[in-house]
């Protein structure tokens, strides 16, 4: 949405007075710019909110801002709710990056996030890589998507025995505790190999001769065809594990293109054992 400067200045001026204790002339130019960015962030929150019936084009920019600011506060509450809910079953599988980002980072975000004056500031670096692309998101928008993604991953990983997950990670990277990779993606790739061969998901690993079978299965497909095949396999993984949650399926499918590219590369250079773990 495009706004005229004269529509935004009164909102920024009011915030500046509150921020500086009624003396708006005492704030720096940089602070004023940040306050302006915060106002635009709240307006974007209003227009991009779900459900979209919240958008009423006949209300003033001030009302749009106020509604957007309220939506920001609600999203902060959602982050807190997800964190509290996840605390009952959260497992970092000894991966330091995941532990630090969630268990240390999120409480710091909730403590220091300034939803009123600087809602656009993310504060955290969100080092643990999720499957959702949040490069263009900021503030609570980024943190909310991050936490929702981690929650979905936790639900997926909980379908497997904890020792099974750790065994896969350890064989993938011996000092896996220090890795900065997505755990769900690694486990998903391994289970896809099982599905492709008709192996039980309860078992572990692959034999040498099975890599040729995997190569035969994937080598004749184009990248797009492999992506389509992988989506069917993701569905079958969840089906076999007794999970019918469409949210988990939709989330995991965001990694399908990445997995397809890795498989194509592995088939070409005979390195399937790097993504499908040898028993």
N, C-alpha and C positions, 0 to 999 in steps of 0.2 A: 504494500500500500504506500502511496505517495502522500505526504502531508505538507502543507504550507508551513513555513517557519513561524508565521504569526499564530498558528494553531498550537504549536509546541512550546513556544517561549513562556506563556503563562504557567504551564504545568511545570516546566523546568525552574522557573522563578520561584514558584511556591515550594518546590523541593529544596531549592538552594537556601531559602529562608529557614526551613526546618533543619537542614543539615548544618548551617552555620549559626544556628541560634538566633534567628530573625535578622541577622546582618548578612544579607546576600552579597554585599560588596566585599566580604572578607574571604570568599572562596576563590581558589585559583582558577585560571582558565582551563587547566587540565581537569579539575574537578567538575567544572561546568560542562565540559565535553562528555565526561563520564556520566553525569546525570542525564544529559540528553540521550546518550546511548541506552541508559536504563529505561527511559520513557519509551523509546522506540522498541526496546525489548518487550515491554509490557503490551504495547500496541500490537506487536507481532503475535504475542501470546493470545490476544483477543481474537485476531483474525484467523489464526491457525489452530484454534482450539477445537477439540472434538467434544460433543457433536457440533457441527457447523451451524446449527440453528441458533447458537449464541450470537452470531453475527447479525447485527441490525444496522443497516447502513444509514438509517435516519436518526441515529443518536449522535451526540456531539463527540468530538475527539476526547474531551475530558472524561466523558462517560465511558468511552472505549478504553481509555487508559485505566480508569478505576476498576473496570471489570477485568481487564488484563492483569492488573496488579493483584486482584483477588485470586485469579487463576494461578498466578505464580505461588501465592501462599498455599493454595490447595495442593499444588504439585510438591511443595516442600513437605507437607504433611504426608503425601503419598510416599515420598522417599523414606521418611521416618517409619511409616507403617510397614513398608517392604523390609526395611532393615530389622525392625523388631520381629516381624513374622519369620524372617529367614534365620534369625538367631537361634531358633529352636532346632534347626536341622542343617545349618550351614557347615560345609566341609571344604577346607582349602586343599585337602589332599597333600598337605605339607609344602605346597607351592607358595613361596614367600611373597611373590608379586601379588597373587590373588589375596592372600591374607592381609598384607599391608594396605592394599587399595581399599578393600571392603572394611576390615575390622579396625583399621587405624584411620584411613582417609575419610570414610563417610561420617563418623562422629565429629571429625574436625570440620568437615563441610557444614554439617548441621549446626555446629557451634558458631562458626564465623560467617556464614553466608548472610549477606545483607540484602534481603528481598525488597526492602523499601527504596534504598538509594542506589544500589549497584547490583541489580538482579542479573546483569549480563556476565558477571564474574564467576567463572567456574570454580576457582580456588584450587581444585585438585587437578593433577595431571592425568588421572585415570589410566595408570600405566598398564593394568591388566587388559589385554586385547579381547574385545568381545566380537561377535559375528556381525553385529549391527554397526552400520557406518554412522559415527557421530562426529565426524570431522567438521561438519558445518553447524554443529549445535553448541550452545554455550549456556553457562549458568545452570539453573536447575533443570533446564530441558535436557542437557547432556547427562547430568547425574541421574535423572529419572530414567532415561532410556538405558543407561548403564546398569542401574540396579534392577530394572525389569528384566534385562538380558541375563544378568547373573542369576537371578531367581529362576528363570526358565532353564538355564544350564544346570542349576542345582537339582531341579526336578528330573531332568534327563539323566544326569549322572547317578542319581539315587536309584535308578532302575537297575544298576549294576552293583555287584559286590564291591565294597571299598578296596579290598585287596586286589581285585581284578583291575580296577582303574589304576591303582598305583603301580601294578606290575607292568602295564602297558606304558605308562609314563617313564618308568625306570628303564625299560628296554629301549624306548625311543631316545631318551637322554639320561645317561647314567647319573648325572648330578641334576636330576630334573627339578629339584627343589628351587634351583636358581633360574630356571628357564622363564622366558617371557613369551609364552605361547598359549593359545586357547586350549584348555583341557578337553572341552566337549568336542572340538574339531578332531583332536587326536583319537579319542575313543570312537567317534563316529566313523572315521576312516577305517579303523580296524574292524568294526562291526559290518561295514559295507563289504569288506573282503569276505567275511563269513557268509553274508547273504548271497553274494555273487557265486560262491562255490556250493551253496546249499548246506553249509556247516551250521551246527548249533551255535547260537550266541552264548550259550553257557560254557562252551569250551574256550580254549585259549590257544592262540598261535596258529602258524601255518607251517607246512612241510615244504621242503625245497621244490618238489615236483608240482606243487600247487601254484607256484608263481607262473609257470608256463600256462596253466589253465587260466589264470587271471589275465595274463597277457593276451591270450587268445580271445577272451571275452571282451576286452576293452580296445584292442588294437584296430578292429575293423570299423569302429564308430568315429564319426566326426565329433568335434568338441560339443556341439549342440546336442547331438544324439546321446553322448555320454551324460550330459547334464540331465536330459530327460530320463535316462535309465537310472541315474543316481537318485532322482526324486522318488521314483518308484521304490528303490531300495531303502531310502530313509523311511518311507511309509511302512515298509515291511519290517524294518528294525523295530519301530515303535509298536507295530501290531504284535510281533512276537514277544515283546517285553510287556505286553498288556497295558500299553499307554495309548489312549485315544484322544489325548489333548491336542487339539489343532494348533494351539499356541506353540507347543514344542515343535511340531512339524514345520510350521511356518518359519520359526526361528532357525532351525537346523538347515532348512533349504536355502537360507542366505549364504551358507558355506558351500553349496553345491558347485558353483562355478570354480571356486578356489580348488576344491577337491578334484574336479574334472581336469583342470590344468595340471595339477600335481601328478595325477594318474597318467595323463598323456606324456608328460616329461619322463616319468618313471618307466613307462613301457618302452619309450624310445631309447633310453639309456640303460635299460635292464637294472633298474634300481627299485623294483617294487617292494623289496624287503625293507626299504627305508620308511615305507608308509604302511605296509601290512606286516606286522611284527612276527618274526620267525619264532617258533616255539623252542 
